[in-house]
Amino acid sequence: MDDQGSTIGEGTRCDGKFGGQDLVVHGELEGEIQLTGTLRLGPKARVKAKVKAARVEIEGRFEGEVRSDALVFGPGAQARGNFLSARLVIQDGARVEGAVNRPEPTAAKPQETTSVPVPEPDEGA
């Protein structure tokens, strides 16, 4: 048995902040989700949340925001919101409404420069 993941079963309703490794949702959830692993929403899941996870797989209903490295909308997905992901899969039958974007690459920090005072030219020269 995998001790790193949790499951919210069908018929269960949860509100609040959720964190950890992996989470599978078959019921209803509202709140914030921050995972180091995968969030999976089953076909009967209903989720309204702000999500940050390495991977997100949506088969049920979702409303909110997703920030992930990989995002998969399964055939039964009905999703509305803002989706930011480096990798995106939308399977036939999925309905997605909203903004879908790749995250902006992290800008390199500008190199630090030092200024050296330049003497003014002599007026009498």
Secondary structure by P-SEA (a helix, b strand, c coil): cccccccccccccccccccccbbbbcbbbbcbbbbcbbbbbcccbbbbccccccbbbbcccccbbbbccbbbbccccccccbbbccbbbbcccccccccccccccccccccbbbbbbbbcccccc
